[in-house]
Amino acid sequence: MNKAMVKRIVFGVVMAAAALAVIWLEYFISRTGPSAETSNEFLLGLPTLAVLAALLVVGFFEIGGMARFAGTRLLTPMGIAGTLLIVAWPKLVLLARQAAELQNESSFIGSILRGIDGSFLLLVGLVIGGVFLNQMVTRRAEGALLRIASTLLAVTYLGVGGAMVLSLRLDYGLGTLLVFLGAVKLTDVGAYFVGSLLGKHKLVPWLSPGKSWEGLLGGLVTAAAAGLAVCGVRNQFAWMSLPLANGEVIAFCLILGLAGQFGDLCESLLKRSAGVKDAGNLVPQFGGVLDILDSLLIAAPVAHVLLLILA
């Protein structure tokens, strides 16, 4: 085993421990509240949101770095603001619902709070307008098409994907979030090690020379194993309740593993276009934060579709 692989394992374990710490904090919050039977609803999802927001801001700057290699620059102020608003929107909607319940139905504030629910398109429209305004104020017409298009790509890619991850926790529970994270990232792990040891047939050589069909198969086997493990322990922990039967859990993990690998290729497309190997160098042996988040951002919407169908 070479040094690079050892470092990757060490930093992988550290990141897994950090993710489990966030899950534990979410579990602790969900088990504390006004009484033993109720949770502190205001705090639910906030640890996940805080970590996502921090990582996505870094990811935005990494996309900004790729954009510079591609000959343009992002509109940073409105781009970051829009990304954070979109990723926080599921929690803001939940808080608005809770606040609306405390307001009189005919009150002005109550009407506004109820209007927030379901107004995601309004938010997106305001963010788009804000990006255009940012361009007009700071750059006028200079490179407007590329700047605006690149900024909106970063905002939607990061913000919507992050919001989908947060929604898994808020709408389907902590167990579903943990299974989602495990299925996607364990597929990455299986694909890396099997591909490194046995990979001979390239998956998409023009896009990602390091990926192989053997690695993909190894990753999917790992995803299926993760699904089997969840089926074995789910009845031992009340908080691991999932809106899926055992066979559906395995199918869920397999499809998410496949979607996560597609997410890796999506980010590889951006890096290939910009002519860079890694999105950044913040995480040793992994590249940038975006190199870690890419599979999750694309797999999260797929998870919602599967849950809508299966649950």
N, C-alpha and C positions, 0 to 999 in steps of 0.2 A: 504494500500500500504506500503510494507516494505521499510527499508532504502536502501537496495541494489537496488531496482527498482527505487527509487527516484534518487539515484546517477547516475544510468544508463541513466535516462531521462535527467538529467542536463548535463552530459558529452556528450550525444547524440546531444542535442541542440547546445552545443558549437562546436562540430565537424561539424554539418550541417551548422552553421554560417560560419565556416572557409571555407567550400567547396563553399558556395555561394559567399564568398569574392573573391575566385579565379575565379569563373564564372564571377563576376562583372568586375574584372580586365581584363579578356579576352574580355569581351564586350566592355570595355573602349578602349582597344587597337584596336579592330576591327573597331571602329568608329573614330579613329584618324589616320591621315596620311598626305601625301602631299597636299591633297585637301579633301573637305567634302565628295566626292564620293568614295575615295579610302582609304584602310586600310594600316596600317604600317605592311607590310607582313613579314618583318624580325622578328618582335616581336610576331607574331601570334603563339600561342601554347607554348610560353616560360614559362608563369606562371604555366601552367599545367605540363610541363616537369620538372620545378624546384621542384614542390611539389612531383611529382611522384618519382623523383630521390632521394630526401631526405627520403621519406617513404620506398622506396625499399632498400636503404642502411641499414636502421634499420631492415627491414624485413630479409635481408641477415644475419645480426648478430643473429636474432632470430632463423633462420634455423640453423645457426652455433651452437647455444645453444642446439637445439634438436639433432643435429648430435653428440654432445659430450655425451649426455645421451644415444645415440644409439651406442657409442663406437668408434666414429671416429671424425675427425676434417675437416673443410673446408679449402681450399686453398684460403685464404682471399684476397691477393693482386690482383691476376688475376681474382678471382671470382667477386669482386666488380667492377673492371675495365670492365670486360665483360658484367656484368649486365647493367652498365651505358651506354656503347656503344650501346647495343641492344635497350634499351629503348629510347635512343636519336636518333636512326637511322632514323625514319620517318621524324624528323625535319632536320637532316643532309642531307637527300636526297632532301627535298624540297629546302633547301638553295643551294645545288649543282645545282639543276635545274635552279634556279633563276640566279646563277652566270654563268652557261653555256650559258644562253641567252645573256649575255653581252660579251661573248668571240667569236672570229672568229671560224667558224666551223672547219677550217683546223688547228687551233692552237693546240699545244701539251696540254696546260692547259685545253682548251675546250674539248678535247677528253677525258682527265681524268675525268673531271667533269661530262660529259655525261655517262661515264662508271660507275660512282658511282650508278647511278639510276639502280635499279634492281639487285644489287650485294649483296643482303642480305646473300645469301648462302656463299659468300666469307667471309663476316664478321663472320658468325658462324664458318666457318672452321678455321679462324685465332684465334678466341676465344678458340676453342677446343685445338688447338696447343699450345696456351699460357698457358692453364691450365696444360697440360702435362709438359710443360717446367717448370712451377712453382713447380710441384711435383718433377721433376728431380733435380732442383737446391737446393730446401730446404729440401726435405725428402728422396731423392733417391728412393729406392724401398719400403720403409717402408709404409705399409698400402695403397699402390698406388691405388688398385682397388676401395676400399671404398671411399678414399679421392676424387679421380677424379670423380667417379660416383655421389657422394653427391654434389660436387661443381657444376657439370654440371646440376644436377637437380635444384639446387638453381638458377643458371644463367638463364636457360631456363624458369623455372616457373615464376620467377620474371621479367626477362627482356622481354620475349616475351609477357607475359600478360600486362605488363606496356606499351610496344610499341603499342599493340592493342588499349589500352585506349587512348593513345595520337593520334593514327591514326583516331579514331572516331572524335576528335576535328578538325584535319587538313583536313581530306578527306570529312567529312560530315557536318561539321559546329558545332557551339556552341549549337544550339538547340538540336541536336542529342546527344551530350555529356551530356547535362543536363537531357534529358529524360532517357538515359542509367543509369546515376547515380541514378536518382530518382526511376526508376523501380526496380533496384537491391537492393538498400539499404532500400527502403520502404517495400519491400518484407521481408527483414530481420526484420524490425520493427514489421510488422504485425505478422510474424511467432513467434517472441519472446513473444509478449504480449498475443496473442491468445493461444499459447502453454503453457505459464505460468498460465493462468487462466482456460483453458479448456482441456489442453492436457492430454489424458489418454492412447491412443494407440501409442506405440513407433514406430518411423519410421524405424530406424536401430539401435536397442538397443545395439548390440555388438560394434558399431562404435561411435555413438553419443547418449548416453542415454537421453539427454535433449530434443532431437527433437521428435516431434510427428506428426501424420497425421493431427490432428486438427490444429497444428501450421502451417504446410505446406499449408493447405487449407486457413487459415486466411491470410497467406502471399500472396497467389495468388489473393485472393479477394482484398487485398490492392494494388497489382500491377495493377489489372484491374481498380480499382478506380483511380489510378495515370494516367493510359492511358485515361480514360474518362475526367479527369481534363485537361490533355494536349489538347485533342480535343476541349474542351470548350474555351481555352484561346489562342490557337496557332494563330488564325487570328487577335488577338489584338496586337501581337508583331511581327514585321517584322523579328527579329533575331531568332524567334522560328520556322522558316520555316523548315519543315522536308520533306524528299523525300518519304513520306508515306501517304496513305489515312487514314481517321479516323479509319476504321475498322482494318487496318494494324497496326496502332499505338497501339491499344489495344492488338492485337495478339503479337506484338513486346514486349510489357511490360510483358505479361503473360509468354512468352517463356524465356525472360531474367530473370524473377523472379525465374522460375524453374531452369535455368542454374546457377543462383547465389546460390541457395540452394545446388545444387550439388557441387559447389565450396567450400561451407562450409564443406561438407562431405570430400572433397579431403584433405583439411587441417587437418580435424579431423583424417584422416588416418595417416598423418605424426605424429601428436601428440600422437596418440594411439601407434604407432610403437615405438616412443621415450619414452613413459611412462610419458608424461607431460600433465597437464590439459590445460594450456594456452601457447601460443607461447612466451609470455613475460608478463611483468607487467607494461608496460609504461602507459597504459590508464586505469584508475580505472574502474572497473566493466565490462570492455571489454576485458581485457587481453593485448595482444601485438598488435603491428601495423599489423602484419600478420593476426590476428583474425578479423581485420576490412577490409583488402584488399582482403582476400581470395575469396570472392564471385565475386568481380570485375575482378580478374585476369582470372578466368575461363569463366565468362560470356562475356568478351570482344570479344574473337574470335567468339563466337556464334552470337553476335551482327553484326559482319562483314558478316557472312554467311547470316543472315536474310536480311541485307541491300543489299547484292549482288542479292539475290533472289527477294526481294520485290521492290527494287528501280529500 
